[in-house]
Amino acid sequence: MKISLSKLKSAFENTTNIYGEKTRSKIIEKLDQLLFENDGSGLVKPTLFLGKDDFATYANSAIDSLPSSEQQAWYKLIAKAQTANGSKPTKKYLDETLVLVKELGTDKFKKVVNDWFQFVVDFKEKPIQYGNGVYAHTSWEFLSGINLDAIKGFVWMCAHFYDNTTLNTVSKLAERCFRKIPGQGPTAASLGNACLYMLYKSKGLDGIGHLSRLKLRIKQSSTQQLIEKYIAEAALTHGVSTHEIEDM
């Protein structure tokens, strides 16, 4: 069984022209999980960020520097974050991740993820030149899609928090994600939408205050409509008008 899984993993590692990088990485990660479960150690499989980009280098190095007990907790959190898909998290996802966050320690969790979010805020997309002469053109590369999905999972986890540091950092991350890349549109709209959801779901009205500010700074009409929807839902919850809740 283990030999067969190892051969299958090797085949996928050497395949580059059939599967997209995101799908291929997830398949290899799943095979790694099966191989690890068959070694009988009983430990949590080391799970790190999969995308081959600067964020993975930065974040994985941070995990590698932690004590073993904390690494085990982060492996569980990263594995859970890598399952993030869709436009909103399920209640099950939020409940299960809250248990994992508490297992690590809330303050430790927030310190690391806020640092990761700030890394993305400060990260500059890179120009990639294709062709020569008349046929030359430039594309822009940000972070890998598989890592952006995982970061989205961590943003969703932060819906449990409403401290100023986390709200401010997620607000800046939202603005960064909706900044346009020439010829490509928003840098990372899916991650940006996750930030808007987190600000909406956070306890209290400070998150709504950030949404109100972002509505003035982000120009995409679809994003403004989503922000207005979240503000309207929050107003309904508090029994006031949208203007009143923004004033509050």
N, C-alpha and C positions, 0 to 999 in steps of 0.2 A: 504493500500500500504506500509506504513512505517513498520507496524508490520510484513508483509510478508518479506520485505527486511531484517529486523532484524533477523528473524528466519533463513533465507538463509545464512546470514553472520555467525551466530552462528554455523550452520551446517558445513561451510567450516573451521571455526576456530577449530573445533573439529575433522576434518578429516586430517589424517597424512599419510595414506597408499595408497591413490589413485592418488593424484596429487603431482608433484614435489613441493618443497618448493617455488621455483621461481614463478611457475604458481599460486599456492595457494595464495601467498602474493599479486600478482597482482589482483586476483579476489576479495579478501577481500578489497583491496584498492579501487577498482571500486565500490563495494557495499557501502563502507564508503562514497564515493563521492556522490552516489545517495541518501543516507540517509541525508547527509549534505545539498544537494540541496533542500530537502523536508522540511527542518526546517524553511525556510522563513527568515533567518537572513540576507541574501545578502552578507555575508562575504566570503572570499576565504577560502576554506577548508584547515585546517592545514595538510600539506603534508610533511612528513619527510622521511628519508632513511629507507627502509623496512627490509633490511637484518639484521639478528641477529648476528652481529659481532662487533669487537672493533671499526671499522670505524663508524658504525651507532651510537654507544654510544658517540664517540668523536664529530662527526659532528652535531648530533641532539642536543647535549648539547650546542654547539656554537650557533645554531639557537634559542634555548630556552632563551639564555641570551640577545638576541637583543631586541631593542624597538619594540613594536607591529607593527608599520608601516613598518619596515624593514622585520619583520617576514612574513608579507603578501606578500611582493615581493619575498622572498625566497621560500615560498610555491609554487608560480607560477613557479619559476625557477626549483625547484626540480621535480615538476610534469612534466614539459617539458623534463627534463633530463631523467626521467624514461621511456620516449617513445623512447629513442635512440635505434635503431636497424640497422642492416646492416653494411657494411664496411665503408660507407661515409654518411655524413649528406646531406639532400636535401637543395636546395637553400631556400625553404620555412622555413625549420628548422632554418637555419642560420639567416634569416631575422627576424623571429618571436622572436628568443632568443635575438637578438640584441636590439629589442624594450624593452624586459623585463630587460635586463642588464642596459640599460639607465634609465629605470624607477627606479631601485634601486640606480644606481650611479656606474659608471665604476670603480672608485678607490675602493669603498667598495666591489664590486664584486671580483676584482682581489686579494685583500688582503685576503679574505676568501678562495677562491678556491685555491690559491697558498699554503695556509696553509694546506688545505685538501690534495692537491697533495703531499706535503712534508711528511705528515703523512703516505701516502701509500709508498712513497720512503723508509721511515725509518722502515716500518712495517716488522716484521720477520714472515715467515710462521711457523706454530706450528706443531710439530710431534704428531700424534695420533696413539696410540698403539692399535692393534686389536689382540685378541686371546692370548693364552699362550703357553709356551714351544715350541715344534717343529712347531706349527701352528701360532706362533706369527709373525706379520708383522707390519711395520710402514707405515702410510700414512701421507701426509703433507697437512695441511689446511691453506689456505690464507684467502681472504675475500670472502663473499658470491657473487654468480654470479649476483644477482639482484642489489647489490650495485656497482659492477664493471661496469655493464651496465650504471648505473646512472652517475658514475664518467666519463665514456666515453662521455656521453652527455655534461658534463661540459668541458671536453677537447675540444670537437668540438666547443663549444661556444667561446673558447679562440682563435679560428682562426681569430677573429676580431682584435687581439692584436699582437704587435710586440715589446713590451718593453723587456729589457734584463732579468728582474726578471722572467717574465712569460715564456719566451723562455728557460731560463736556467732550471727552475723547470720542465717544460714539457719534456725537453731533459733528465733530470735525471729520470723522471717517466718512459719514454720509455725504458731506459736502465734497470731499475728495473723490468719492466714487462717482458722483454725478458730473465731475469736471470732464469736459469733452476732450477726446483725443482727435486730432485732425483726421478727417475722412473716415472715422470709425464710430463716432458718437460717444456716449458716456463711458467712462473708464471701466466701471464695474456696476452696472445698474442693479443686478440681483443682490449684490452685497449692500448697495446703498438702500434698497428697499427693506432689507433686514434691519438696517440701522433705524429707519423710520418706524418700523414695527416695534423695535425695542424701546424707542423713546415714547411711543404711544402707550405701550403696556406697562412701563415702569410706574411704580406707586407714586401718588401725588401729582402735582401739576408742573413740576420743573421740566419734565420731559416734553410736555405740551408747549411750554415756553420755547424750548429749542426747536420744536416743529414750526412754531409761528415764525421764528427767525429764519429758518431754512426756507420757508415758503417765499420769503423775499429775496433769497440769494440763489435759489435753484430755478432756472428758467424753463426747463422742460415742462410742457403743459401737462403731460401724463403724471409726472411726479408731483406737480402742484395739486392736481386733482386728488391724488392719493393722500397727500398731507391734509388737504381740506376735509377729506373723508374721515381721517383719524381724529382731527380736531372736532368735527361735528359729532362723532361717536362719544368722544370724551365729554363734550358739552351735554349730550343727552344723559349720560351717566350721572352727571352732577346737577342736572335739572336747571341748566342755564343756557343762554344763547351762545353761539360761537364767538360773538364779539365780547361777551362778558367773560368767557373762559380765557380768551387771549389776554384780556385786561388783568384777570386774576393771576 
